[in-house]
Amino acid sequence: MPDFPALLPEFRFRLPDDAGDEKLLGDVQEYGWHVVAIPDDAEGPGFAFTVGLYLRTLQPEILIMGIPMEPAHRILNAVGRRLVTGGTLVPDERYHGLVDGRDVCFRPIHKSWFHEYLGYANWFYRPSEVKFPAFQCFWPDSEGRFPWESGFDARFADRQIDLSLPDPDPLRGRQKT
């Protein structure tokens, strides 16, 4: 733990409820962050996100969507290493060759998506009621265009839901009354 001090004085680690919680908490304490991976399903593309980066760096947690889990994990670990060694991320800036020689771009995730996409991060920070920021990592098509750029390959349009925009159904994933 001394290699990755908590930068949030009010933060307290929760007690684990199961082996998954133990793994997450252990990874954050040993490596500085943990990666949660959710595979593709009938509701949408798979995604992966970090838990613990904000605690260790005061930089946002990172989510990436629409690519296989192994490369997603590799990208998030590359971003994590950048952040724990003092790097920062600026929204809408194109980062060249951050991992695998590919460009990526980051945008803040709108708060309306936190419940749907960042559940384990919400659980992790909840004991201290820490309000953590989160960025979505976007990847370009084979021509180097991002989803919001003209000419982006339409085959990938459904692989990266733009979480920087408010959720059009803010009650999604919650019991509606």
N, C-alpha and C positions, 0 to 999 in steps of 0.2 A: 503493500500500500504506500510506502513512502515515495516510490517513483511516480505515483499518480495521486497527488494530494487532492482532496476535495476543495474546490474553490468557492463553494457556497457554505458559509459558516452555519447557516440554519438547517442544512441538510442532515438527515439521519437515515442510515440504511435501514430498510424494513427487515423484518424477520421473514425468511422464506416459508412458503406454504407447501412447496413440493420440490422435486428434483430439478424441474425447469427453472424455478426461482433461484435455487441454490447455484445452478450453472450461470445464470445471468449475473447474480450478485458477485460470484467468484470471478467471472471474467472482468467485470468492471473494476474490482479491486486489484486483480493481477495484471491486466493488460490496459486498463483505462476505459474500455468500452466493450459492449457486447453487440452482436448482430442478430436480429430477429428476422427470420425469413418466412414468408407466407407464399405458398405456391399458387399458380393459376387455379381458378375454380370457375364455376358457372357464373359467378357474380362479376368477375373481371380478371385483369392481369395480375400475375404474382408481383410481389414487392418485398423489399427488405429494408430494414432501417436500423440505425444505431440506437443504443441506450447507454448513457453515461458520458458521452462526449461533452455535453454542456456542463456537467458536474466537474469534469477534469480540465476544460479549456475555456469555458464561458463562450464557446462557439456553438452554433446550432446543432441539434441532432440532424442526421441526414437520412433521407429516404430515397430509394431508387426503385423504379417500376418498369415492368415489361421486358426484362431480360432474364435469362436462366439464373438460378440461384448461385451457382459457383462464380460466374463473373460478377454478379451483383455483390457477393461477399468480398471478392477481391477489390472491387472499386471502393466499397465502403471502408475496407481496411486501409487502402491507400489514402483516402481522404482523412481517416482517423489519424494515421501516422503524420500527415501534414499538419493537422491541427494540434496534436500533442507536442509537436516540436516547434510550436510558435506560429504556424501559418494561420491565415485568416481566409474567410470566404466573403466575397462581395456579390450581392445579388445581380443577376443578369450579366456578369462578366464571364467571358469565354475563357476557360482554362484549357490550355493546350497541353496534350500529352500527360495529363495527371496520372493516367494509368493506361496501359496497353496502347500507347501512342494515339489515343482518341481524345477528342475535345469533349468537355462537359460544361454545363452551365447550371447555375443554382438559382432557385427562386424560393422566397418564403412560402411556407405552407399556411394557408388561411386557417384560422382557429376552428372554423366549422368542420374541418376534416380530422381534427385531432382524435375525436372519439372513434371514428371509423378506421383510421389507419395507424394510429400511434398508441394503441391500447397498452402495450407493455411499458412504454415510456411513461404514459400517464400513471400506471401502477407504481413504477419506480420512483417517480418524483412526488407522489401523493403524500407520503408521510409528513413532508415539510411544506406541502402546498406550494412548491416551487413552480413558477410559470416559466416553462422552458420554450425557447424558440426552436423551430425546425425548418429545414430547407429541403426542397425536392431537387434531386440531381437529375438533370435531363441529359439525354444522349441524342446525338444527331443521326440522320439517315446516312446512307453511303456517300452522299454528295456533300455532307457536312452541314446540312440544314437542320435547324431545330423545329419542333412542332409548330411554333408560332410564326415561322418564317415562310414566305411564299415559296411554293414548290416542294415543300416537305413531302416525302414519299407517303402517299395515302395508305399504303399497306400497313404502316405502323401507327396510324392515327389513333387506334383504340388501345395501343400498348402503353401510352403515357397519358393518363388522365391528368389534366393540369390542376393540381391541388393548390395553386396560388390563387385561383378564383374561388369565390364562395360556393359552397355546396348548394346546388339548386333545390335540394331536398334536405333541409337542415335537421329533419327528424329521422333521417336514414339511420338504420341500425339501432334505433331506440323505439321503445314501445310507443305507438301513436295513440292518442286519446281522442 
